[in-house]
Amino acid sequence: MIHAPLGNRGIALILTILIVSMIVALTLQFNTSMRSNLHAASNLSDGIRLGCIARSGFNGALAALYADGSSGVVDTLRDDWAYIRAFSEASASLFEEGYFLVDVMDLSGRIQINRLVNEQGDYNDAQRNILLRLLSFPEFGLDAEEAENLVDAIKDWIDEDNEVTRFGAEDAYYMTLEKPYPCKNEHFEFPEELLLVRGMTRELFYGTEESPGISRYLSTYGEGKININTADPMVLRALSDRIDEELAEEMVAYRMDEDNDLSDPNWYKGIPGMGDISIPGDLITTASSHFEIISEGIKDTLRKRITGIVERKDDKLEILSWKVD
């Protein structure tokens, strides 16, 4: 028998080991790639499923708003749409996997910042007073001068001219920033635009652990009338310099009592200590026209959120904006 030289056998062994190593490495890489693709496919499938679940919750909220609009013109926090969160609790039984959580916020119960300026480009004084009172609350930590300057800057952002209002800001300020941009001189499209306005900070807008953010009390939608039946206590306090925190809480308690009629916006005068307080009739209402719906599809740690702004007019609903996260 003829044997191969020892050197050749060593080379053959080394080549064999290299080839096997390459096969193992490729197999492991293929396995990792397959697992990654399967995981991505699973996430895509879950994302589609959760998007559909979130849409179901959104449509349920739309149905509640439509039914409420068809039953009357008075909107309160006693209405079914205000308890839509309870509807979410049963949603897990509707799907094999996942559930939704949905909330409806009444934007008509907020201060509508685009009404700060009238058609002539001047202050709407009543709206200015409401916004200034809100910003002057101690919860936000602004002194009187800072609050007034911020309101002036908000007006300048909205009005069409390039003339600075008192200590507001126009292009002359914004175009000299490190990252310059022009003053919009138009209505706000969404509340987050306020972060572009001189004097507005993220802490003031979004809030901190110690203080609330003003974003929850403002809206860019509406004609200026605030629904006194659904407004947050902070907004109720801003309606008059004579409404303190205690009276605002009394108003909240009064409107949650099923025995009290809330169809007349002057119902607040029936609360002890408020009989001689007068809120201008063109500032308050008992009907709501704009709502924000937030619906989340949830499965374990995965979430898909749909946020939409809805206008309800007569017996019709129109979706004004739509965002999927």
C-alpha positions in Angstrom: 0.0 0.0 0.0 1.3 3.4 -0.9 0.9 6.1 1.8 0.6 9.8 1.1 3.4 11.8 2.6 2.7 13.0 6.1 2.9 16.6 4.9 0.1 16.2 2.4 -2.1 14.4 4.9 -1.7 17.4 7.3 -2.7 19.9 4.6 -5.7 17.8 3.7 -6.8 17.7 7.4 -6.3 21.5 7.7 -8.4 22.0 4.5 -11.1 19.7 5.8 -11.3 21.6 9.1 -11.4 24.9 7.3 -14.3 23.7 5.1 -16.2 22.3 8.0 -15.7 25.5 9.9 -17.0 27.5 7.0 -20.0 25.3 6.7 -20.7 25.7 10.4 -20.3 29.4 10.3 -22.6 29.7 7.2 -25.1 27.5 8.9 -25.1 29.6 12.1 -25.4 32.8 10.0 -28.3 31.3 8.0 -30.0 30.2 11.2 -29.5 33.7 12.8 -30.8 35.3 9.6 -33.8 33.0 9.5 -34.6 33.7 13.2 -34.3 37.5 12.5 -36.6 37.3 9.5 -39.1 35.2 11.4 -39.0 37.7 14.3 -39.4 40.6 11.9 -42.3 38.8 10.2 -43.9 38.1 13.6 -43.5 41.8 14.6 -45.0 42.9 11.2 -47.9 40.6 11.7 -48.4 41.8 15.3 -48.1 45.4 14.1 -50.8 44.9 11.5 -53.0 43.0 14.1 -52.6 45.7 16.7 -53.3 48.4 14.2 -56.6 46.8 13.4 -57.4 46.4 17.1 -56.6 50.1 17.7 -58.8 51.0 14.7 -61.6 49.0 16.3 -61.3 51.1 19.5 -61.2 54.3 17.5 -64.4 53.3 15.6 -66.0 52.5 18.9 -65.3 56.0 20.2 -66.7 57.4 16.9 -69.9 55.5 17.4 -70.2 56.8 21.0 -69.7 60.4 19.8 -72.2 59.9 17.0 -74.8 58.4 19.3 -74.3 61.2 21.8 -74.6 63.9 19.1 -77.9 62.4 17.9 -79.4 62.4 21.3 -79.0 66.1 22.2 -77.0 69.3 22.0 -75.7 69.3 25.6 -72.3 67.6 26.3 -71.2 66.7 29.8 -68.8 64.4 31.5 -71.8 62.2 32.3 -72.1 61.2 28.7 -71.2 57.7 27.4 -68.2 59.0 25.4 -66.7 60.3 28.6 -66.8 56.7 30.0 -65.3 55.1 26.9 -62.4 53.9 28.9 -64.8 51.4 30.6 -65.6 50.1 27.1 -61.9 49.2 26.8 -62.0 46.9 29.8 -64.1 44.4 27.8 -62.1 44.6 24.6 -59.9 41.6 25.4 -62.9 39.3 24.9 -63.3 40.6 21.4 -60.0 39.4 20.0 -58.0 36.2 20.2 -54.8 38.2 21.0 -54.6 41.7 22.3 -57.0 44.4 23.4 -57.4 48.2 23.0 -57.4 51.1 25.4 -59.3 54.2 24.1 -59.8 57.7 25.5 -61.9 60.6 24.2 -60.9 64.2 25.2 -63.2 67.1 24.7 -61.1 69.8 23.0 -64.0 72.3 23.4 -63.4 72.2 27.1 -59.9 73.8 26.5 -58.6 77.3 25.8 -58.6 77.7 22.0 -55.4 79.6 21.3 -56.2 80.5 17.7 -59.0 82.7 18.9 -56.5 85.0 20.7 -56.3 87.2 17.7 -59.4 88.6 15.8 -59.8 89.1 12.1 -58.2 92.5 12.2 -55.1 91.1 13.8 -55.7 92.6 17.2 -56.1 91.0 20.5 -59.4 89.4 21.4 -59.3 90.8 24.9 -61.5 88.2 26.5 -59.4 85.3 25.1 -56.2 87.1 26.1 -57.5 87.4 29.7 -58.3 83.7 29.9 -54.9 82.7 28.5 -53.0 85.2 30.7 -54.8 83.9 33.8 -53.9 80.4 33.0 -50.2 81.1 32.5 -50.1 83.2 35.7 -51.2 80.3 37.9 -48.5 79.5 40.4 -48.4 75.9 39.1 -46.5 77.0 36.0 -43.9 79.1 37.8 -44.1 82.2 35.6 -44.1 85.7 37.0 -46.5 88.3 35.7 -44.1 89.8 33.2 -43.0 86.4 31.8 -46.7 85.4 31.3 -47.5 88.7 29.5 -44.5 88.5 27.3 -45.4 84.9 26.3 -48.9 85.9 25.4 -47.6 88.7 23.3 -45.2 86.3 21.5 -48.1 83.9 20.9 -50.1 86.7 19.4 -47.2 87.7 17.1 -46.9 84.1 15.9 -50.6 84.2 14.8 -51.2 87.7 13.5 -50.3 88.4 9.9 -48.1 91.5 10.3 -44.4 91.7 11.2 -44.9 94.3 14.0 -43.7 93.2 17.4 -46.5 93.4 20.1 -44.9 94.9 23.2 -42.3 92.3 24.2 -43.4 89.6 21.7 -41.3 88.4 18.8 -41.4 88.5 15.0 -38.8 87.6 12.3 -36.2 90.0 13.8 -35.9 87.6 16.7 -36.5 84.2 15.1 -34.2 84.7 12.2 -31.2 85.5 14.5 -31.4 82.2 16.3 -28.7 79.6 16.0 -31.1 77.6 13.8 -33.3 80.4 12.3 -36.8 80.1 11.1 -39.5 82.7 10.2 -42.4 83.7 12.4 -45.4 81.9 11.0 -47.9 84.7 11.1 -50.8 82.2 10.8 -52.9 80.1 13.0 -51.4 77.2 14.9 -52.0 73.8 13.2 -51.2 71.8 16.3 -50.3 72.7 20.0 -46.7 71.5 19.6 -46.1 74.5 17.4 -46.0 76.5 20.6 -42.6 75.1 21.3 -41.3 77.4 18.5 -42.6 80.5 20.2 -40.3 82.7 22.1 -40.6 82.1 25.8 -42.1 78.6 25.6 -40.1 75.8 27.1 -40.5 72.1 27.0 -41.0 72.0 30.7 -43.8 74.6 30.6 -45.4 72.9 27.6 -45.2 69.2 28.7 -44.9 69.6 32.4 -42.5 68.0 34.9 -42.9 65.6 37.8 -43.6 68.7 40.0 -45.9 70.7 37.8 -48.4 70.1 35.0 -47.9 71.2 31.4 -50.0 73.8 29.7 -50.6 71.5 26.6 -53.4 69.6 28.3 -55.4 72.9 28.7 -55.0 74.2 25.1 -56.4 73.4 21.7 -55.9 74.7 18.2 -59.5 73.8 17.3 -62.7 75.6 18.1 -64.4 79.0 17.7 -63.5 80.3 21.1 -66.3 79.1 23.3 -65.3 76.8 26.2 -67.7 74.0 27.3 -68.1 74.8 30.9 -69.5 71.3 31.4 -66.3 69.5 30.5 -63.5 72.0 31.1 -60.7 71.0 33.5 -60.6 72.8 36.9 -57.6 74.8 35.8 -59.6 76.1 32.8 -62.6 76.9 35.0 -60.3 79.0 37.2 -59.1 80.9 34.1 -62.6 81.9 33.2 -62.7 84.6 35.9 -60.2 86.1 38.3 -62.9 85.5 41.0 -62.9 81.7 40.6 -60.3 80.1 42.9 -59.3 76.5 43.3 -62.0 75.8 45.8 -64.8 77.2 43.7 -63.5 75.3 40.6 -63.8 72.1 42.6 -67.3 73.0 43.7 -68.2 73.5 40.0 -66.8 70.0 39.1 -68.8 68.4 41.9 -72.0 70.3 40.9 -71.8 69.2 37.2 -71.2 65.5 38.2 -74.4 65.4 40.2 -77.0 63.7 38.0 -79.8 65.8 39.6 -78.3 69.1 38.3 -79.4 70.5 34.9 -76.4 71.6 32.8 -78.2 72.8 29.7 -77.8 76.5 30.6 -74.2 77.7 30.7 -75.0 80.0 33.6 -75.7 77.0 35.9 -72.6 78.0 37.9 -74.5 80.8 39.4 -76.4 78.3 41.5 -73.3 77.4 43.4 -73.0 79.1 46.8 -70.6 82.0 46.5 -70.8 82.3 42.7 -74.2 84.1 42.3 -72.6 87.5 41.6 -69.8 86.1 39.3 -70.4 86.8 35.7 -68.6 85.0 32.8 -69.3 86.6 29.4 -71.8 84.5 27.5 -69.7 84.5 24.3 -66.9 82.7 26.2 -68.8 79.6 27.4 -71.2 77.0 26.0 -72.6 73.6 27.0 -72.0 72.0 23.6 -68.9 70.5 22.2 -67.7 70.3 18.6 -64.1 69.0 18.6 -62.7 65.9 20.2 -59.4 64.0 20.3 -59.5 60.2 20.2 -56.5 58.1 21.3 -56.8 54.4 20.8 -54.0 51.9 21.5 -53.9 48.3 20.4 -51.9 46.3 23.0 -50.4 42.8 23.1 -47.9 42.1 25.9 -45.2 44.8 25.5 -46.2 45.8 21.9 -48.4 48.8 21.3 -49.9 50.5 18.3 -51.5 53.9 18.7 -53.9 55.9 16.6 -54.6 59.5 17.4 -57.3 61.5 15.6 -59.1 64.9 15.8 -62.8 64.7 15.1 -65.2 67.5 14.4 -68.9 66.8 15.2 -71.3 69.1 13.5 -75.1 68.5 13.6 -75.3 64.7 13.0 -72.1 64.4 11.1 -68.6 63.4 12.1 -65.5 64.5 10.2 -61.9 63.3 10.9 -59.7 66.4 10.7 -56.4 64.7 11.4 -55.1 61.1 11.8 -51.7 59.8 13.1 -50.5 56.3 13.6 -47.5 55.6 16.0 
